Amino acid sequence: MVDSEDRLYLGGSPEERDRFAPAVLGVNTRDNTIVYSTEKIIGIFVSEDGMTEEEASEYFDFNVLGSHMGEGTPTYVSKYYDDID
């Protein structure tokens, strides 16, 4: 379990952390990591960076979801689920 002072947030600077604060859903009680909404992060990329939704989704998949930062890596949750047969 990660100590609260060791939780990792999106963004390296305080300004970047503030930018992604609206996407925080809470704390994962299993491992004490920050939980972010995938859709809200993608929405921030679209509204603040001028990306299309497809570009933002690809950027998220590669640069956010695809980066493991070690212990304390945030948890990402999507409200959409595609049932794979």
N, C-alpha and C positions, 0 to 999 in steps of 0.2 A: 504494500500500500504506500502511496506517495503522501508525504507530509504536505500540508496545505501551502507552505512556503515554497515547495518544490514543484507545484503545478505549473505546467507549461501552457501559455496562452498563444493564440495566433498573433503574429507581429512581434518584432523585436523591440520597437520603441513604445513608449507610453501612448503616443499618438496612434500608432497602428493597433495597439490593444484596444483603445477607445473606438477605433473604426469598426472592429469586429464585435464589440460588446453587445450590440443588438441581436447578434446571432447566438449568444450564450443562452442555453436552456437550463443549465444548472450544473450539478456535480454528480458524477457517477459514483454511487455509494460503494460499489464493489472495489474500485481501485483509487477513488478520491481524485479522479481527473476531471477537467472541465469538459462539459458536453456542449457541442455546437450543433446548430441546425444546418444541415447541408444546403437546404433551399435558401435559407437566409444568407449564408455566405455567398452563394452563387448570385443572389439578388444584389448584394453589395458590389460584387464585381461588375454586374450589369449597370447599376445606377451610378457608381462612382468612377469606374474605369472605362465606361463606354463600350464594353464588350457586348456581343450578342449573347443570348442565352446559351447557344451551342459552344461558343468560344469560352464562356465562363465555366460551363460544365467541364469541358476538356481541361481547362486550366486548373480547376479544382481537383479533378481526378489525378492529374500528373503532379502538380506542385504542392497540393495540400494533403489530400488523401494518400498520395504515394510517398510522402515523406515521413519516415519514422524517426522521431527525435529522442528515442530512448525512453527510459522510465519517465512517466508523467506526460507522455504524448496524449494530446486531447482525444476524446471520443467524438465521433461524428454520427449523427442520427438523421435519417431521411424518413419523412412521413410516407413516402411512396415505396411500394414493394412490388416488384415484378415476380410473379410466381414462375419459377423455372421448372419446366417438366423434364 
